[in-house]
């Protein structure tokens, strides 16, 4: 529509405009059209016939190039626009491309910023597959791995705010930004202060595994690190070590460490027994086999209460809320055959000195009746006749 027609259209009524559009459609419907399947060959032949005259293919003579600036010509500019480029950078190491050949466009070899260029996507991907990273600063906390975006620390507390605050303070000493989630079923909840802490207050005395379920339900990261509320982070408490193994072994679901040098782990031996009586389950201080490639790490069925785990797979098992006071092995019984578990020596965390807390231990310790009810629950749930811890 030209300028005159546009002005005319603005001066017309809506009815007149619709009438004009209808007349145009009536004209177009009578126009003879050919399917693309019949015309494609002619179009290709026309394009190929005109290719020799296409300035984007043959270039523009310098004396006729209206965009010429000094020594720049259209051909060089066209090549530049088709170049593929990837830039990488790290903070605490250097990057390199292995086996660089003449003609490979690599800038910044053995530096913290590396640029790789190519006109071929296949060649570019080949160069990227040969990129290596070397750390240049040795320190136990040194890593370009961002645990803050991958790990959430979770715990359950009950009547132990002094211990909990010491734990949080120790975490912040080494990991100032990592998210901490606390599930709390104390009788009189106290306020927790600090950045990036989520404090979920439950109805009083809901129990150990109910609190674990609540804390886990709020995790949004790929992994979570479980710690008891009376643990304390040490100089050699390094979450990165857990994550590096979990990333390298994607089938692994739970990776346990050690508390004050105690690398508690076990396997579960099951004898199905007969149909009328049920099976037998024994907890044994043994391992299945070494975790290949990692000294001091072994595949097991259960670990200590200090472990890194994949959020989605542990959620699929969950924590039985029937278990309120004493429960640990029970989670790994439920996870048997569902989660791949390992334990690693040297992945250590500290344990605070026990404080006198009569009210806490009144709720913490289970009586004989509760122990019998817990066993009966497991006998029925897992069709067992005998359990030996």
N, C-alpha and C positions, 0 to 999 in steps of 0.2 A: 504494500500500500504506500503510495507516494505521499508527499506532504499535503498536496491538495486534497487527495482522498481522505487523509487523516482528519483534516479540518472539516471536510464535509461530513464525515462520520460523527464527529463531535456535535455537529449542528442537527443531526437526525434524531428522531425519537427512537425509543427502544423497539417499537413495532417496525419502524422502517429498517432498522439495522438487522433485525431477524429476517425480514423479507429479503434483504440484500444477501444475507448469508445463505438463505434457502435457494435463491436463484443461482448462486455460485455452486452450491452442491449439486443442483440439477444439471449444470453444465459439466461438472467433473465426473458425474456418474456415467455420462455418455462417452467419456474419453476411453479410447482403446488402450488396454494395458497388457503387457506381455509378462509371463512368469519369469522369475530370475533364472530358473533352470535353462530357459531358452536364450536369454540375453547374456549370461555370464561369460560365455566363450567370446562373444563379440567385444565385451568390455575389456577382457584380458588382452585380446589382440590389439585393441586400440591403445591400451596403456603401454604395451610393449613397443608398439610402433612409435609412440611419442617419447619413449624413455631417453633416446639419444638427445632430445632437446630439453630434458628436465634439468634445470639449473641445480637442483639438490643432488643430482647424480654426477653431472659433468663439471659442476662448479660454474662460477661466474667470472668471466674475463676481468682482470684487474682494472682495465680502463672503463669497464661498464658497471663496476660494483659501487652502488651509491653509499654503501655502509663501510667502505674501506677506511681504516684508521692506521696510518703508518704501515707497519709490516704485518698486520693481521689480515688474513683472508678468510673467506667463507669456508673453505675446505678444512682449515685448521680448527675453526670454531665448531664445525660439524663433528669432527673427531672428538673434540673435548666434551661435547654434549652427550656422546654415547659412552663415555668412560664410566665404569662402575667402581665405586670406592668405598672402603670400610675403614673406619678409624677405631682403634681400641686404646684404652688407657687403664693403668693400675696405679696404686699409691705406694705400695711397699715392696715392689719388685720390678722386674724388667720383662719385656716380651720379645720374642724372636720367632722367625720362620725358619724351620729346618730345611736344609738342602736347597737353598736359593740358587737358581740358575741364571745365566746371562739372559737378560730380557725380562725377567720377573721384576715387576714394579713394587718394590718394598722399601719404605722409608721408615727409619727409626729402629733399625735392628739393635737389640740389646739395650733398649731405652724404655722408659715408662709410657711412651706414647708411640704407637705403631700404626702406620697407614699402608694399606694394601690396595692396589688399583689394577684393573684389567678391563679389556673390552669384551671379555668372554665370562659369562656367569660360571660356566663349568671350571674354567681356569681359576677364577676367584675362589670358588668353594674348595678347590684343591689346595690353594695356598692357605686358606683359613684352617683346613684340617691339619696343617703342619705347624700351627702356632703353639709355642711353648711358653710357660710362665716360670720364672725363677725368682724366689724371694731373695732380697738383698739385705734384709734386716732380720737377724735372728733374735727372737724373743718368744716366750711361751704364749703370749697373747697376740702375736703378729699373724694376721691373715687378712686377705681381701674378701673373705667370706662374710657376708652380712647376716649374722645370726639374728639380729633384731627383727628382720623381715621374715625369718623362717621358723623361729622358735618362740614359744610362750612358756614361761615358768608357772606351774600351778601347784597349789598345796591346799590342804584342809586343816583348819585349826579349831580348837575347842579349849577355852579357858587357859590359853598359853600365849598371851600377848607379849610378854617380855621376850620369850623365845622367838616369836614371830617377828618382832621388830629387829632383833639381832640378825635374823636370817635376811630380812629385807635390806638392812644396812650393808651386810656383807655382799649381797648381790649387786647393789648399786656401786660398790667400790670397784667392781670389775666390769659390770655391764650397766652403765648409767641409764640407757634408753630402753632396755628390753621390757616387754610387757609382763606383769605379774598378776595372776588371778588367784584370789583367796576365797574359798568357800568356808563359811563360818556359822556353826550352829551353837555358839556359846549361849549361856543363860542370860547374860547381860552384855550384849555386843559393844565393843569399844570402836571408836573411829580410827581408821588407818590414814596416815598422811604420807604424801609422796607422789611423784609424778608417774604416770602410766601404770597405776595400780587399780585393778577392778576388784572391789570388795563386795561379795554377794552374801548377804545375811539370810540365813535359813531359819525356820522355826527351831526352837531349842531341841537339842539332843536327837537330831534326825539320824545321826550315825556316820560312820566312817565312809562306807561305800556310797551312800546317798550324796555326801559332800563331793566325793570324787566325780560322780556323774554330773553334778551341777557345774563344777569347775571345767570339766572336759567339754560340756555342752557349749561353753562360751568361747572356746578356742577357735581362732580364725586362721591360724598359721598351719603350715604343712606338718610341723612337729610340735610336741610339747615335752617339757622336761619335768618329771615328777620329783618333788623333794618333800620331805617331812618338815613340819614347821619348827623343829628344833635342830635342823641342820645348819651349817655355816660354810659359806664359800671360802676356799683357801687360795693361795697363790697359784697352785697347780690344778685348780678346778677350771677346766677348759671345755666349754660347751662345743667349741669348734671341732674338737676331736671326735665327739659323737657324730656330728653332722657329716663330717668328711667320710666316715665309714658308711653311714646310712645312705648317702648320695652315691657312693661307689658300689654298694650292694643293695639294689632296689628291692630285692625280695625280702630283705630284713625288716621286721616290724617293730621289734623292741630290742634296745641295746642297754644293758645294765653296766654300772660301774662298781665302785667299792666305797664303803663308808669307814673312815678311819682305818684303812688298810684291810677291812673285812670284805673280801670279794665273795659274798654269799650267793650261791647258785645251786640249782638242783635239776634233776630230771625226774619225770613221773613214770613209774613202771605200773602198767595196768594188766591185770589178769581177769578176763571176762567171766570166769567162773561158770556156773550153770544157770539155766533160765529161771529156776525157782528161787535161788538164793541171791543172785546178783554178783557183781565182780568185786575185785580187790584192787586198791590203789595204794602205792607206796611212794613216798618222797625220798629220793636217794641223792647223796652228795657225790654226783658224778657228772660227766659231760658226754654229749653224743660224739662230737668230733671237733677238731680245731676249725676255726673260721679261716679259710684259705687266704693267705696273703697278709694276715695280721697276727703277729706274735702276741701271745698272752690273751687271745680272744678265742672263745669256744662257743659252739652251738649247744644250748641247754633248753630246758622247758620253763624255768623260772629264775628270776634274779632278785636282787635286793631292792629296797624301796628308793632307789636312786637310778632312774632310767630315762632315756630319751625314746620316744615312740612316735610312730606315724598316727596322726590324729584320726584319719578316716578309718583305718583298720581297727584301732582299739575301740572306737565308737561302735563298730559292728559287733563287738563282743560285750562291751559295757561292764559295769560293776554291780553285782547283785545287791540291791538296797536292803535285803533281809539281813545282811551282815552289818551290824552296827558298831560293835566294839573291837573285836579281834578278827582281822581278815587280811590275808596277803596271798598265801598259796592258793586260796580259793579262786582268785582272779585267773591265775595261770591254769588252774584245772579247767575253768570255763573256756580258756583260750587254746587248750590242747588240740592240736590238729588244725587250728585256724590261724595262729600267729607264729611266725618264725622268730625265735628269741636267741640272743647271744649275750655273753658277758665278757668284759674286757678288763684286764688287770691294769692298774695305773690311772684309771679315770676316777679320780678321788674327790671326795667332799668330806668336810669335817662334821663332827657331832658335838653339840654343846653339852656342857656339864649338866647332869640332871639336877633339877631344883625340887625342893620339897613342895608338893602341891596336893594336899590330901583330897580336896574336892575333885580335882582332875582324876586321880587314881580311883576314886569311888565309882566314877562313870567308866573309866578306861578298862578296869579289870573285870572280866566276866566271871560269873559264879558257875557252880557245877551245873545248875539247871540250864543256864544259857548255853553252856558248852554242849550239853546233851541235845538241846534243841537245834544247835548249829549242825551237829553231826547227823541228826535225824533228817534235817533239811537236805544235806548232801547225799545221804543214803537214798532218799526218795528222788531227788532231782537227777542224780547220775546213775541210778539203779545200782547201788553199791551195797555190799555186805560188810566191808571192812576198809578202813583208812588208817594208814600209819604215816605220821609226819616225821 
